[in-house]
Amino acid sequence: MSAAGSQLQSPNHVQSLDVDPLAGRRIFVTGGTSGLGRALVRAVHARGARVGFVARTAAAVESVARALPGSVGIVGDVAEKTAIHRIALQATGRLGGLDVLINNASSLGPVPLAPLADTECEALEQALATNLVGPFRLTRALLGALAASAREGTGAVVLNVSSDAAVQPYPGWGAYGASKAGLRHLSEIWDQELRELGIRVLSVDPGDMDTPLHALAAPEADRGTLKDPAVAAEEVLGAIVSALAALGASHLSGAKGT
Ligand SMILES: NC(=O)c1ccc[n+]([C@@H]2O[C@H](COP(=O)([O-])OP(=O)(O)OC[C@H]3O[C@@H](n4cnc5c(N)ncnc54)[C@H](OP(=O)(O)O)[C@@H]3O)[C@@H](O)[C@H]2O)c1
C-alpha cells in the first residue's frame, strides 16, 4: 500500500498516545456475523468504535448485535442491487455518518469449487455480484458520507478484503479468483481517484483463516495450520489505522481512552 498523496490534509492534530485511534469512529463491516467480519466487528467494538454490520441471516445479525451493546446490525444482501441504498441509509443514519467501510462479505461461487468448464454462469454471477459489484455499489452509495468525514478531518478509509486468489490463478477457484482480482484492481483505481477527496481505498489479503468459508472451500485442510480470524482482524485494523494516520486524521472528541 502506498503512502497517502501530498495533496491530502497535513497532520494538524497532536495524536494523544492514550486514545485508541479507532475510538469513536463510525465503522461499517459487510459480512459481520462470521469469520473475519465478526472478528472485526468485535475488535472495533472493544476499541470504542461505533460499529455497524450487515449480513443476510437475521438470527445471526440479532445474535451478534445483542452480544455487542450499541452495535448496529442490519439484515441485507450486498449482492442485491435493490438492497444497497437501504443498507447505506440505515448504516449512516444509525451510526451518524461513516469514517470506515470494510467490504468483507464474500461468495465462493460454485460450492464445491469447480473448474471453469463446470462452473454455472449463475455461480460466476453470484461471486461477481457479492465480491465485486456489491462493494462497488456500496462504496458509491457511501461516498458522500465518507467525503464528509474526510472534510471534517477525521479521515475516511475503505478497505476491501482481498485474497491470494486475486493474484494466483488457482485451478478450481476461477469465479472467486476473478471476482477478487477485479476487486483488487478496482480498489487501486478507487484509491487514485478518491485521494483528492482525502479518502483512501485499500485492498488487503487476510491470509488463510479458520472460518466457515475456508471449510467450505477446502474441507480437507488442517485447521491447525490456519490463522485465527481475530489475528487477521488486528492486521486488517493495523492497515486502517496506518492509513488514518497518513491522512492526518484527528482523534475524535469524546473518544474514550484505552
Ligand atoms: N477464510 C479464508 O481463509 C480467507 C482467505 C482469504 C480471503 N478471505 C476473505 O476474507 C473475507 C471473510 O471471509 P470469511 O472466511 O470470514 O467468510 P465467512 O466466515 O463465510 O463469513 C462471511 C460473512 O459474510 C456474510 N455474507 C455472505 N454473503 C453475503 C451477502 N451477499 N450479503 C451480506 N452478507 C453476506 C455471511 O453471513 P450470511 O451468510 O448470513 O449473509 C458472513 O457473515 C472474505 O472477503 C473472503 O473472501 C478469506
The ligand as an ORCA input file, in Angstrom:
! r2SCAN-3c Opt
* xyz 0 1
  N     -11.144    -17.712      5.142
  C     -10.044    -17.564      4.438
  O      -9.108    -18.355      4.512
  C      -9.891    -16.373      3.534
  C      -8.698    -16.224      2.811
  C      -8.531    -15.107      2.007
  C      -9.528    -14.161      1.937
  N     -10.684    -14.333      2.630
  C     -11.697    -13.296      2.551
  O     -11.998    -12.862      3.866
  C     -13.350    -12.380      3.903
  C     -14.094    -13.036      5.061
  O     -14.149    -14.428      4.802
  P     -14.559    -15.463      5.942
  O     -13.737    -16.642      5.686
  O     -14.540    -14.794      7.258
  O     -16.088    -15.790      5.495
  P     -17.310    -16.429      6.315
  O     -16.891    -16.976      7.610
  O     -18.023    -17.312      5.332
  O     -18.251    -15.142      6.601
  C     -18.872    -14.474      5.555
  C     -19.781    -13.413      6.127
  O     -20.358    -12.677      5.028
  C     -21.780    -12.738      5.098
  N     -22.256    -12.693      3.715
  C     -22.012    -13.572      2.720
  N     -22.626    -13.192      1.592
  C     -23.247    -12.022      1.880
  C     -24.057    -11.141      1.136
  N     -24.342    -11.371     -0.157
  N     -24.548    -10.015      1.730
  C     -24.279     -9.761      3.041
  N     -23.502    -10.579      3.802
  C     -23.026    -11.699      3.230
  C     -22.080    -14.034      5.866
  O     -23.346    -14.038      6.521
  P     -24.679    -14.512      5.736
  O     -24.344    -15.796      5.043
  O     -25.711    -14.649      6.809
  O     -25.030    -13.421      4.786
  C     -20.965    -13.964      6.908
  O     -21.300    -13.031      7.931
  C     -13.935    -12.669      2.525
  O     -13.852    -11.499      1.720
  C     -13.023    -13.740      1.985
  O     -13.020    -13.764      0.581
  C     -10.896    -15.416      3.416
*
